Amino acid sequence: MVNFDMALPKNLPLTESKALQFRVETFNTFNHARFFGATSVDGNISDATFGQVVNSMSPRLLQVAMRFSF
């Protein structure tokens, strides 16, 4: 399984004791397909979806956050 998660923070000092952090995070950054193993493909020959992928993990996700430290 190939999975890359990345984060990019930016710290902004407001005063000597206070700071603001802006953060962007990505999960599955390069959007690689991730399947659940043998159950990800329909193996029932009588189904209309036989041989097709029916389960996979989540696609690329993006999250933005802001944190205030005091």
Order of alpha helices (4+ residues) and beta strands (2+ residues): beta-beta-beta
